[in-house]
Amino acid sequence: MTAADFQALLPFMCVAAAAVIVMLVISFYRNQTLSAILTLAGLLVALASLPIAWSHAPRAIPPLLRVDSFALVHLALLLVGTVAVTVFSQRYLEKYRMERGEFYILLLLSALGALILAAADHFVAFFLGLELLSVSLYVMVGYIFVKEKALEAAVKYLFLAGLTSALLLFGLALIYAALGSMEFSALAAAVAGAPDGLSPFLVAGMLLVFAGAAFKLSVVPFHLWTPDIYQGAPAPVTAFLATVSKGCVVAVLLRFFAPLDPASQTGLFSALAAVAGASMIVGNLLALLQDNLKRILAYSSIAHFGYILVAFLAGGENGPAAATFYLVTYFAATLIAFGVIGYLSPTDQEADTVADYRGLFWRRPGSAALLSIAIFSLLGLPLTAGFMGKFFLVAAGAAAGLWPLLIILTVSATLGIFYYLRIIIAMYSGEGRKSEGRTADAPFAPTSATVLVLLAVLLIVIGIAPEPLLAFIQAATTLAP
Amino acid sequence: MTIGIEHILAVSGLLFVIGFFGVLLRRNTLVVFMSLELMLNAAMLALVGFSFFNATMEGNVFVLFIIAVAAAEVAVGLAIIVALFRRRHTVQLEELVSLKG
């Protein structure tokens, strides 16, 4: 390893070092605020080191990682998501009388796993990144172990993530059998060398890898426990689950499947298209039946990853850029939504039923406004980032001629109006009846308020002027086939 | 009889399928967890076998990583199941119904 290699790996090393430092500090002096500050510092230093790593990109660090502009864009996104989760967690955990410092070690390790996935260039890095992400997340989901729901969600997440890694591992083994190598580049070479058809080992392996990733993205038919886990996990952890742990899987999937040409792999890609279509329909339909805000967001996230799969299937020049752009908008809106839910939750329970939000605007206008912006963006109203995200997805899909999927996308997305507007209507109704709903009264901490407002401003700025960000993402996410 | 790649695939595939259906069908969390480990072990067996037939060491090295990761997963997983048992006095999946829409 040369000095340049180390500089390219600085973001990873900062996060890893922060985890070790927080652990050492906790063993001498327990203070939740201090742990949170150290975690934030580590993440911000990692963010600050991205330009240094950028100056060395693209750089392969053999054999495991590849730090290129695609990886770095996703790294930035994942780190920003983790920063927001750290800020939300600090306030959320204050409500509980328990040992809280360890949460930040787990958060940092989980984030490190996500970063490794985004830069993985080898099966071993793929698997280790995924496991680092998941094993830390099991504990985070069940961290408030005095709550039965949290423990139940942790057990369900344990089995779901365990199944993910087993499927993925067997898929990787089959691909290894066909290729004799574990580097992603060998996959590209094998695809280029066999234009008329891949070996059955390779196709079966690809399907298993996709199934494993699909569990993590919770797309149909691998979505069954997602709403339970969203509902049971503490709100900041749900925010992490919904954003960082899914975003990194999208990144690795884009890189993994980049060498495949949809036109020549019709069997494989029609299976993926069926998954995308089913996710959009099922996610949007089942969200209609829910009364719980976290479950509504869970089903809507199933639909959102169906949308992202459209860009993934479109591939080519625009696919990765559209998927990444959509991830940015989805991250910002989802982080706001779960951040606000975490804030409004009183100690003994989560404020997560729609009834809790009745008349929220008249009690807490700021929270209601933030939540409204997030929901409008998730819905994809014009002038919000979500609209531009959907627009570029549809453009990428249309360029690839995926008409059936685009029709499903537009029709099922309109269903979103019904369940999202229910929340909006609840928030702005019931003027004067201030005692309704079980929401906490404590004011926002300045740090969280800053993060939430910045994210909301980002949603609106991207919605009005998406070109600079899109141009940047398009330049950075071109994956050489 | 010489052992070919298809034999390795058959044994590991069978173990993997047994584990998969164990995860889907069994209702005791400990048995589900064991089935998960069975799936991981099937994948490890496949990797070692394929490593032999590809005449590269990568598969063997990967298995060493997986063993370490699987051990960590078992430690964390069992701790969660024990914590659940202490609160709920059950390890049966069908009794975990407090989360429903």
Chai-1 contact restraints between the chains, C-beta under 6 A:
chainA,res_idxA,chainB,res_idxB,connection_type,confidence,min_distance_angstrom,max_distance_angstrom,comment,restraint_id
A,V124,B,F62,contact,1.0,0.0,6.0,A-B,restraint_1
A,V124,B,F65,contact,1.0,0.0,6.0,A-B,restraint_2
A,E131,B,V69,contact,1.0,0.0,6.0,A-B,restraint_3
A,V135,B,A72,contact,1.0,0.0,6.0,A-B,restraint_4
A,V135,B,E73,contact,1.0,0.0,6.0,A-B,restraint_5
A,V135,B,V76,contact,1.0,0.0,6.0,A-B,restraint_6
A,Y138,B,V76,contact,1.0,0.0,6.0,A-B,restraint_7
A,G142,B,I80,contact,1.0,0.0,6.0,A-B,restraint_8
A,F145,B,A83,contact,1.0,0.0,6.0,A-B,restraint_9
A,E148,B,R87,contact,1.0,0.0,6.0,A-B,restraint_10
A,E148,B,S98,contact,1.0,0.0,6.0,A-B,restraint_11
A,K149,B,S98,contact,1.0,0.0,6.0,A-B,restraint_12
A,K149,B,L99,contact,1.0,0.0,6.0,A-B,restraint_13
A,L151,B,A83,contact,1.0,0.0,6.0,A-B,restraint_14
A,L151,B,L84,contact,1.0,0.0,6.0,A-B,restraint_15
A,E152,B,L96,contact,1.0,0.0,6.0,A-B,restraint_16
A,E152,B,S98,contact,1.0,0.0,6.0,A-B,restraint_17
A,E152,B,L99,contact,1.0,0.0,6.0,A-B,restraint_18
A,A154,B,I80,contact,1.0,0.0,6.0,A-B,restraint_19
A,V155,B,I80,contact,1.0,0.0,6.0,A-B,restraint_20
A,V155,B,L84,contact,1.0,0.0,6.0,A-B,restraint_21
A,L158,B,G77,contact,1.0,0.0,6.0,A-B,restraint_22
A,L158,B,I80,contact,1.0,0.0,6.0,A-B,restraint_23
A,F159,B,V32,contact,1.0,0.0,6.0,A-B,restraint_24
A,G162,B,L36,contact,1.0,0.0,6.0,A-B,restraint_25
A,L163,B,V23,contact,1.0,0.0,6.0,A-B,restraint_26
A,A166,B,M39,contact,1.0,0.0,6.0,A-B,restraint_27
A,A166,B,L40,contact,1.0,0.0,6.0,A-B,restraint_28
A,L169,B,A43,contact,1.0,0.0,6.0,A-B,restraint_29
A,F170,B,F16,contact,1.0,0.0,6.0,A-B,restraint_30
A,F170,B,A43,contact,1.0,0.0,6.0,A-B,restraint_31
A,A173,B,A43,contact,1.0,0.0,6.0,A-B,restraint_32
A,A173,B,A46,contact,1.0,0.0,6.0,A-B,restraint_33
A,A173,B,L47,contact,1.0,0.0,6.0,A-B,restraint_34
A,Y176,B,F50,contact,1.0,0.0,6.0,A-B,restraint_35
A,A177,B,F50,contact,1.0,0.0,6.0,A-B,restraint_36
A,G180,B,N54,contact,1.0,0.0,6.0,A-B,restraint_37
A,G180,B,T56,contact,1.0,0.0,6.0,A-B,restraint_38
A,M182,B,E58,contact,1.0,0.0,6.0,A-B,restraint_39
A,D228,B,L99,contact,1.0,0.0,6.0,A-B,restraint_40
A,Q231,B,L99,contact,1.0,0.0,6.0,A-B,restraint_41
A,G232,B,L99,contact,1.0,0.0,6.0,A-B,restraint_42
A,Q290,B,G101,contact,1.0,0.0,6.0,A-B,restraint_43
A,R295,B,G101,contact,1.0,0.0,6.0,A-B,restraint_44
